[in-house]
Amino acid sequence: MSIVSTALRERVIEPCAANDDGHRLTLADLRAGETGCIVDISAGTDPATARRLFDLGFAPGVPVQMLRRAPMADPVIFRLAGYEVALRRVHARCVGVSATL
């Protein structure tokens, strides 16, 4: 068993933040310029997708900023760990965040 496999299995560090209507807050919910801290990768996410997100740096505790959306609203560009990553909205919905301003 690898260190990454262990980290993915323990990918939740605290309950996901929820907005006013009780909906889980994800990367896809952030607006341009908003920042958040990654809380978890959804347990229902395909293991290969979860591994790829983790490898890209979407790990619990990492601060992330939503920069912009493409003209058709997909993909979404995020900045984390000093670089920019484009994710499809379907994948951005797999990553829970706690919003910060």
C-alpha positions as semicolon CSV with decimal commas, in nm:
position;residue;x (nm);y (nm);z (nm)
1;M;0,000;0,000;0,000
2;S;0,143;0,336;-0,100
3;I;0,150;0,661;0,093
4;V;-0,083;0,815;-0,166
5;S;-0,335;0,530;-0,126
6;T;-0,335;0,582;0,249
7;A;-0,377;0,958;0,209
8;L;-0,667;0,910;-0,034
9;R;-0,841;0,674;0,203
10;E;-0,808;0,937;0,479
11;R;-0,898;1,230;0,254
12;V;-1,159;1,388;0,485
13;I;-1,015;1,620;0,748
14;E;-1,339;1,774;0,876
15;P;-1,707;1,773;0,775
16;C;-1,774;1,957;0,451
17;A;-1,889;2,312;0,478
18;A;-2,245;2,372;0,368
19;N;-2,408;2,686;0,243
20;D;-2,739;2,829;0,373
21;D;-2,961;2,569;0,203
22;G;-2,756;2,278;0,345
23;H;-2,592;2,200;0,010
24;R;-2,231;2,076;0,017
25;L;-1,990;2,351;-0,091
26;T;-1,757;2,243;-0,374
27;L;-1,498;2,401;-0,602
28;A;-1,769;2,440;-0,866
29;D;-1,958;2,674;-0,629
30;L;-1,674;2,926;-0,596
31;R;-1,701;3,249;-0,794
32;A;-1,417;3,428;-0,971
33;G;-1,168;3,562;-0,717
34;E;-1,304;3,361;-0,423
35;T;-1,070;3,139;-0,228
36;G;-1,130;2,833;-0,020
37;C;-0,953;2,556;0,163
38;I;-0,994;2,202;0,035
39;V;-1,177;1,988;0,287
40;D;-1,222;1,656;0,109
41;I;-1,259;1,464;-0,213
42;S;-1,605;1,312;-0,229
43;A;-1,615;0,946;-0,125
44;G;-1,838;0,874;-0,426
45;T;-1,570;0,987;-0,671
46;D;-1,423;0,724;-0,901
47;P;-1,091;0,610;-0,744
48;A;-0,893;0,695;-1,059
49;T;-1,040;1,046;-1,064
50;A;-0,976;1,093;-0,692
51;R;-0,615;0,984;-0,740
52;R;-0,569;1,224;-1,033
53;L;-0,716;1,516;-0,837
54;F;-0,488;1,432;-0,545
55;D;-0,186;1,411;-0,778
56;L;-0,274;1,754;-0,920
57;G;-0,257;1,898;-0,568
58;F;-0,623;1,894;-0,464
59;A;-0,550;1,756;-0,118
60;P;-0,719;1,840;0,215
61;G;-0,587;2,158;0,373
62;V;-0,460;2,315;0,049
63;P;-0,581;2,672;-0,021
64;V;-0,730;2,719;-0,369
65;Q;-0,854;3,023;-0,561
66;M;-1,106;3,020;-0,844
67;L;-0,965;3,245;-1,117
68;R;-1,208;3,230;-1,410
69;R;-1,440;3,018;-1,619
70;A;-1,407;2,949;-1,990
71;P;-1,662;3,127;-2,214
72;M;-1,908;2,833;-2,204
73;A;-1,856;2,801;-1,823
74;D;-1,651;2,485;-1,860
75;P;-1,364;2,429;-1,775
76;V;-1,293;2,630;-1,460
77;I;-0,944;2,762;-1,385
78;F;-0,810;2,733;-1,028
79;R;-0,482;2,845;-0,870
80;L;-0,322;2,627;-0,605
81;A;0,032;2,554;-0,496
82;G;0,167;2,831;-0,722
83;Y;0,023;2,706;-1,051
84;E;-0,305;2,709;-1,245
85;V;-0,518;2,403;-1,316
86;A;-0,822;2,375;-1,543
87;L;-1,093;2,133;-1,428
88;R;-1,423;2,038;-1,580
89;R;-1,716;2,132;-1,359
90;V;-1,805;1,766;-1,310
91;H;-1,463;1,712;-1,149
92;A;-1,476;2,040;-0,956
93;R;-1,798;1,914;-0,793
94;C;-1,600;1,622;-0,644
95;V;-1,384;1,849;-0,427
96;G;-1,539;1,987;-0,107
97;V;-1,417;2,326;0,017
98;S;-1,468;2,561;0,306
99;A;-1,502;2,911;0,165
100;T;-1,275;3,194;0,275
101;L;-1,278;3,550;0,152
